[in-house]
Amino acid sequence: MTAQNQKNSSEILTPNDRTAFESAAPWLSAEERRWLREHMSKWLGVGSTTSFLPAAHPFVPSAQRSALSRSRSETVPAFFRNCLRVYQAVICDEISPVVGKAIYEDCLPGLGLEYHRSLGQAAQTTPHSFRTDESLSGKLYEIQVPGSGWGEYLLLSEYFSSLHGVKGVSATTTVSTYIDALRRALYTNDPCLLYLSDTSTGQTGVRYFIQRARAAGAHFYGWDPEVHAKHVTHIKSHSWRSLFTEHNAAEHLARAPHEPTLYDSSLNWMFYSKVMTALPFWRHTFEFFTDSDRALFPFTAILEPDGVQLSDGNLVGRREFIANYLQGKRYFLKYAGFDLHKGSGGNGVYVLEGDSPRTLARLKAAWDESAAGTTWIIQHAVDDKGSSTMQTQSEVGKTSKLSVLCSFNTYLGSMVFTGTEPIVHAGTGAALNICTDPVGYLGVLHRVRS
């Protein structure tokens, strides 16, 4: 080992790196900053760091909020199953063709509805892991499959339990719970995973998650030399398209109809599309869902060529909606098409407030795209002011969102993001805080602006 490699990670950081690291979270003591550098170096190599920094103290959710978070391991999979019923009706031509067009028309040539039909049973599975994006009061804005933040969640748990002695939070316990759920689902004591980690925008978090999972008994192709491609029993990815382009895709796709747990996320594009959140309310798909499904989400509607559906089920034209339903209201306008960059990481999400020229221009552009086959949705914003879902409120601002992590019908934890930007759940450029709640405690992380 060279002398350079033997240096402490804090010595390897440049002065500018250290200044950014420390100024982003001035409340952190020298000991806390040193712990983060040394911990990341231990797990990911000397000099490794993260853009997520712990805040000053943990948050504590109310008992009601904690119970609601835990219920996601049952309510979201139930919603997924009803979404799958919609897909089955689409491929059997038992539903209006506008449904299939809204979900699949924008897919790349060769990957649309007909390709889904060709996948047969392989396209008729639901996601096993997910992360919600929801208001503090409990309305789901989106469901990400699998979503980012899994490694950051473990890092925060380790920080508060190891350094500050917070009881009831443990990265070791959480990742062991995940591995146990994986073993039960795969019917094996030696799960072998292929993680297409380059599909994630949060590379550090993914690498940390992998290393913690390896320490808990999971094996990863490409990381563990004894694991070969033929040993893979579970595939994780943050990009739907990558499931069809990875090196052994043909072999894995052939196995998929007989191994419903081979893919962590479904081979069906529906579960990656934001259109999914509008289906429980849409007049074409309403009957496939329960009132419990609808209660999960704020009212969400597809921008249709001839108008938009209201929460009472009536369809109003563009002019009427702009004239009568924008003033004094707050909505999220969301791209729900196939473009990966435009539809993830907070891209393609806008706040509509009133009928300002900016709002009208954005709404018109989105409506024109939606009418041409690239679907956009509009969603009621949720006002969390005065929410009693957090027992500690001092750092939970108006832009907060809460995310719950679940895998194989098992609740793993929750995180809270807060910031000063208009919409945290849209994300781009916002200063974020993350909280974790495995058993009633919440800790916070601050994300450095990039």
C-alpha positions in Angstrom: 0.0 0.0 0.0 1.4 3.4 -0.9 1.8 6.2 1.6 -1.0 8.1 -0.2 -3.4 5.2 0.4 -2.5 5.1 4.0 -3.5 8.7 4.6 -6.6 9.5 6.5 -9.5 10.3 4.2 -9.8 13.8 5.6 -6.2 14.4 4.4 -7.1 13.3 0.9 -10.0 15.7 0.5 -8.9 19.0 -1.1 -9.5 22.2 0.8 -12.4 23.0 -1.4 -13.9 19.6 -0.8 -13.6 20.0 3.0 -15.0 23.5 2.9 -18.1 22.3 0.9 -18.4 19.3 3.2 -18.3 21.3 6.4 -20.2 24.4 5.3 -23.1 22.3 4.0 -23.8 21.2 7.6 -22.3 23.7 10.0 -24.1 22.1 12.9 -21.9 19.0 12.6 -19.0 18.8 15.1 -15.5 17.8 14.0 -16.1 14.4 15.6 -19.3 13.9 13.5 -17.6 14.9 10.3 -14.7 12.6 11.0 -17.1 9.7 11.7 -18.7 10.2 8.3 -15.4 10.3 6.5 -14.0 7.3 8.3 -17.2 5.3 8.0 -17.5 5.8 4.3 -13.9 5.0 3.8 -14.3 1.8 5.7 -17.2 0.6 3.5 -16.4 2.1 0.1 -12.7 2.8 0.2 -10.3 5.5 1.3 -11.5 9.0 0.3 -15.1 8.0 -0.3 -17.7 10.5 0.8 -21.4 11.2 0.4 -23.5 14.3 -0.5 -26.0 13.4 2.3 -25.1 14.8 5.7 -26.9 14.1 9.0 -28.8 17.0 10.6 -28.6 18.0 14.2 -31.1 15.7 15.8 -33.6 13.0 15.1 -37.3 13.5 14.3 -40.0 11.4 16.0 -43.2 10.5 14.1 -46.5 10.3 15.8 -47.9 6.8 16.5 -50.5 7.5 13.7 -47.8 8.4 11.2 -45.6 5.5 12.1 -48.6 3.0 11.7 -49.5 4.6 8.4 -45.9 4.1 7.1 -45.9 0.5 8.2 -49.2 -0.2 6.4 -47.6 0.5 3.0 -46.2 -3.0 2.9 -49.7 -4.2 2.5 -51.7 -1.4 0.9 -49.3 -0.6 -2.0 -48.9 -4.3 -3.2 -52.7 -4.5 -3.1 -52.9 -1.4 -5.3 -50.2 -3.0 -7.7 -52.4 -6.1 -8.1 -55.3 -3.9 -9.2 -53.1 -2.1 -11.7 -52.2 -5.5 -13.1 -55.9 -6.2 -13.6 -56.0 -3.1 -15.8 -53.2 -4.4 -17.9 -54.8 -7.8 -18.3 -58.0 -6.1 -19.5 -55.9 -4.0 -21.9 -54.3 -7.0 -23.6 -57.6 -8.9 -23.7 -59.3 -5.9 -25.4 -61.8 -5.7 -22.5 -61.3 -2.0 -21.9 -61.2 1.2 -23.9 -58.1 1.4 -26.1 -57.3 4.9 -24.8 -56.0 3.2 -21.6 -53.3 1.2 -23.4 -52.4 4.3 -25.4 -52.1 6.5 -22.3 -49.6 4.0 -20.7 -47.7 2.5 -23.6 -48.0 4.7 -26.7 -44.9 6.8 -25.8 -42.6 3.7 -25.3 -39.7 3.4 -27.7 -40.6 1.5 -31.0 -40.5 -2.2 -30.3 -41.1 -1.8 -26.6 -44.8 -0.8 -26.5 -48.0 -2.7 -25.9 -47.4 -5.4 -28.5 -44.0 -6.2 -27.0 -45.6 -6.5 -23.6 -48.1 -9.0 -25.1 -45.2 -11.0 -26.4 -43.7 -11.3 -22.9 -46.7 -13.2 -21.9 -46.8 -14.2 -18.2 -43.4 -12.4 -17.6 -45.1 -9.0 -18.0 -47.8 -10.0 -15.4 -45.9 -9.6 -12.2 -45.9 -6.7 -9.8 -42.9 -5.0 -8.2 -41.4 -6.5 -5.1 -39.5 -3.4 -3.8 -40.7 0.2 -3.8 -40.2 3.6 -2.2 -43.1 6.0 -1.8 -43.1 9.7 -2.2 -45.9 11.1 0.0 -47.1 14.0 2.1 -46.5 14.0 5.8 -50.2 13.5 6.3 -50.1 10.4 4.2 -51.1 11.0 0.6 -48.9 9.2 -2.0 -47.6 11.5 -4.7 -45.7 8.7 -6.5 -44.4 5.2 -6.0 -40.9 4.5 -7.2 -39.8 1.0 -8.2 -37.4 0.5 -6.5 -36.5 4.1 -6.0 -33.3 5.6 -4.6 -32.2 6.2 -1.0 -31.9 2.7 0.2 -28.2 3.1 1.0 -28.7 6.5 2.4 -31.3 5.1 4.8 -28.8 2.5 6.1 -26.1 5.2 6.4 -28.3 7.4 8.5 -29.4 4.5 10.7 -25.8 3.7 11.4 -24.9 7.3 12.1 -27.6 7.8 14.7 -27.2 4.3 16.4 -23.4 4.0 16.4 -22.4 7.6 17.0 -25.3 9.0 19.0 -26.8 5.9 20.6 -30.3 6.3 19.3 -32.2 3.2 20.3 -34.3 1.2 17.9 -32.4 2.1 14.7 -29.8 -0.2 13.3 -28.5 -0.6 9.8 -27.5 -4.1 10.6 -31.0 -5.1 11.7 -32.6 -3.3 8.7 -30.4 -5.0 6.1 -30.8 -8.4 7.9 -34.6 -7.9 7.7 -34.3 -7.3 4.0 -32.1 -10.3 3.4 -34.5 -12.5 5.4 -37.4 -11.4 3.3 -35.3 -12.0 0.2 -34.5 -15.6 1.3 -38.1 -16.4 2.1 -39.3 -15.1 -1.3 -36.5 -16.8 -3.3 -36.6 -20.1 -1.3 -32.9 -20.0 -0.8 -30.4 -19.3 2.0 -27.9 -18.0 -0.5 -29.5 -15.2 -2.6 -27.4 -14.2 -5.6 -28.2 -10.8 -6.9 -27.4 -8.9 -10.1 -27.6 -5.2 -9.3 -27.5 -3.0 -12.5 -26.0 -0.2 -10.3 -25.1 2.1 -13.2 -28.8 2.7 -13.8 -29.0 4.7 -10.5 -28.3 8.4 -10.2 -27.2 7.8 -6.6 -24.1 5.7 -7.1 -22.6 6.1 -3.6 -25.9 5.0 -1.9 -26.2 1.9 -4.1 -22.6 0.9 -3.5 -23.1 1.3 0.3 -26.3 -0.7 0.1 -24.6 -3.5 -1.8 -21.7 -3.7 0.7 -24.0 -3.8 3.7 -26.1 -6.5 2.0 -23.0 -8.5 1.2 -22.0 -8.3 4.9 -25.4 -9.6 5.8 -25.1 -12.7 3.7 -26.2 -11.8 0.2 -24.0 -12.5 -2.9 -23.6 -10.2 -5.9 -22.6 -11.0 -9.4 -19.7 -8.8 -10.3 -18.7 -8.3 -6.7 -18.2 -11.8 -5.3 -15.8 -13.8 -7.5 -17.5 -17.1 -6.7 -20.8 -15.9 -8.2 -21.3 -16.5 -11.9 -24.1 -15.3 -14.2 -25.8 -18.7 -14.0 -26.1 -18.3 -10.2 -28.2 -15.1 -10.3 -31.6 -15.5 -8.6 -32.7 -11.9 -8.3 -32.1 -8.8 -10.5 -32.4 -5.2 -9.3 -32.3 -2.1 -11.5 -33.4 1.5 -11.5 -34.2 1.6 -15.2 -36.9 -0.5 -16.9 -35.0 -0.4 -20.3 -31.9 -1.9 -18.8 -33.7 -5.1 -18.0 -33.8 -5.8 -21.7 -30.3 -4.7 -22.6 -28.1 -6.2 -19.8 -25.6 -8.8 -20.9 -27.7 -11.9 -20.1 -31.1 -10.4 -20.9 -32.2 -13.2 -23.3 -31.5 -15.9 -20.7 -33.1 -14.0 -17.9 -36.2 -13.1 -20.0 -36.6 -16.8 -20.8 -36.6 -17.7 -17.1 -38.9 -14.9 -16.1 -42.3 -16.6 -16.8 -41.3 -19.5 -14.4 -39.6 -17.3 -11.8 -41.8 -14.5 -10.7 -39.2 -13.2 -8.2 -36.4 -13.1 -10.7 -36.9 -9.4 -11.3 -37.2 -7.1 -8.3 -39.2 -4.6 -10.4 -41.8 -5.7 -12.9 -41.1 -6.2 -16.6 -44.3 -4.2 -17.2 -43.7 -0.5 -18.0 -47.0 0.4 -16.2 -45.3 0.2 -12.8 -42.7 2.8 -13.8 -45.1 5.2 -15.3 -46.7 8.1 -13.3 -49.9 7.3 -15.2 -50.4 4.6 -12.6 -51.4 7.2 -10.0 -54.3 8.4 -12.1 -55.8 5.0 -12.8 -57.9 4.7 -9.6 -59.8 7.9 -10.5 -60.1 7.7 -14.3 -63.5 6.9 -15.6 -62.1 4.2 -17.9 -60.4 2.3 -15.0 -62.3 3.4 -11.9 -64.0 0.0 -11.5 -60.8 -1.9 -11.2 -59.8 -0.1 -7.9 -61.2 0.1 -4.4 -62.0 3.1 -2.3 -58.9 2.1 -0.3 -56.8 2.4 -3.4 -58.2 5.9 -4.1 -57.6 7.0 -0.5 -53.8 6.4 -1.0 -53.5 9.3 -3.5 -54.5 12.9 -3.9 -56.8 13.2 -6.9 -54.8 12.7 -10.1 -56.0 13.1 -13.7 -54.6 12.6 -17.2 -54.5 15.5 -19.6 -56.7 14.2 -22.4 -57.1 15.7 -25.9 -60.6 17.0 -25.2 -60.1 18.1 -21.6 -59.5 16.8 -18.1 -61.6 14.8 -15.7 -62.5 16.4 -12.4 -62.7 14.7 -9.0 -66.5 14.4 -9.4 -66.0 12.3 -12.6 -67.1 15.0 -15.0 -64.9 15.9 -18.0 -64.3 19.6 -18.7 -62.6 21.2 -21.7 -59.3 23.1 -21.6 -60.9 26.5 -21.6 -63.3 25.7 -18.8 -60.6 24.2 -16.6 -58.4 27.2 -17.1 -61.2 29.6 -16.5 -62.8 27.9 -13.4 -60.4 25.5 -11.8 -56.9 27.1 -11.7 -57.5 30.3 -9.6 -56.8 29.7 -6.0 -55.7 26.1 -6.5 -52.3 24.4 -6.4 -51.4 21.4 -8.6 -48.5 19.3 -9.6 -48.1 19.0 -13.4 -46.1 15.9 -14.2 -44.6 14.3 -17.3 -45.7 10.7 -17.4 -44.0 9.5 -20.6 -41.2 7.2 -21.4 -38.2 9.5 -21.5 -36.1 8.4 -18.5 -34.3 11.7 -17.9 -37.3 13.8 -18.3 -39.4 11.7 -15.9 -37.1 10.9 -13.0 -34.9 12.6 -10.4 -37.4 15.5 -10.0 -37.4 16.4 -13.7 -40.7 17.0 -15.5 -42.6 18.0 -12.4 -43.9 21.6 -12.0 -46.0 23.5 -9.5 -49.1 25.2 -11.0 -50.4 28.0 -8.8 -53.2 30.2 -10.0 -53.4 31.3 -13.7 -50.2 33.2 -14.1 -48.7 33.4 -17.6 -46.0 30.9 -16.6 -48.6 28.4 -15.4 -50.7 28.8 -18.5 -47.7 28.3 -20.8 -46.6 25.2 -19.0 -50.1 23.7 -19.0 -50.6 24.4 -22.7 -47.3 22.8 -23.7 -48.0 19.7 -21.5 -51.6 19.5 -22.8 -50.4 19.7 -26.4 -47.8 16.9 -25.8 -50.4 14.7 -24.0 -52.8 15.1 -26.9 -50.0 14.0 -29.3 -49.3 10.8 -27.4 -46.9 11.8 -24.6 -49.0 11.6 -21.5 -48.9 14.3 -18.8 -50.9 14.2 -15.6 -52.1 16.8 -13.1 -52.3 16.1 -9.4 -53.8 18.0 -6.5 -51.1 19.3 -4.1 -51.5 18.5 -0.5 -51.3 21.1 2.2 -49.4 19.7 5.2 -49.5 22.9 7.3 -50.4 22.2 10.8 -49.9 18.4 10.3 -49.7 16.6 13.6 -47.9 13.6 12.1 -44.5 14.6 13.5 -44.0 14.9 17.2 -40.9 17.0 16.5 -41.8 19.8 14.0 -39.1 22.4 14.2 -37.3 21.3 11.0 -40.2 19.9 9.1 -41.0 22.6 6.6 -43.8 23.2 4.2 -41.9 21.5 1.4 -41.5 18.2 3.2 -42.2 14.7 1.8 -42.0 11.3 3.4 -40.8 8.2 1.7 -41.4 4.6 2.9 -39.2 1.7 1.9 -40.7 -1.8 1.5 -39.5 -5.1 0.0 -41.4 -8.4 -0.4 -44.3 -7.2 1.7 -41.9 -6.2 4.5 -41.6 -2.6 5.9 -38.0 -1.6 6.2 -38.2 2.1 7.2 -39.1 5.6 6.2 -37.3 8.9 5.4 -38.4 12.5 5.4 -37.0 15.1 2.9 -37.3 18.8 3.7 -36.1 21.8 1.9 -36.7 25.4 0.9 -37.6 24.8 -2.7 -41.3 25.0 -3.8 -41.6 21.2 -4.2 -39.2 18.8 -2.5 -40.8 15.8 -4.2 -39.8 17.3 -7.6 -36.4 17.7 -6.2 -34.1 19.4 -8.7 -31.7 21.7 -7.0 -33.5 21.6 -3.7 -31.7 21.4 -0.3 -33.1 18.2 1.1 -33.3 16.6 4.5 -33.9 12.8 4.9 -35.4 11.2 8.0 -35.5 7.5 9.0 -38.1 5.7 11.0 -37.6 2.0 11.4 -39.2 1.7 14.8 -40.4 5.1 15.8 -37.3 7.3 15.5 -36.6 9.7 12.7 -33.1 11.0 11.9 -32.3 13.7 9.3 -29.8 14.0 6.5 -29.0 17.1 4.5 -28.1 16.9 0.9 -25.4 19.1 -0.5 -26.5 21.2 -3.5 -24.9 20.0 -6.7 
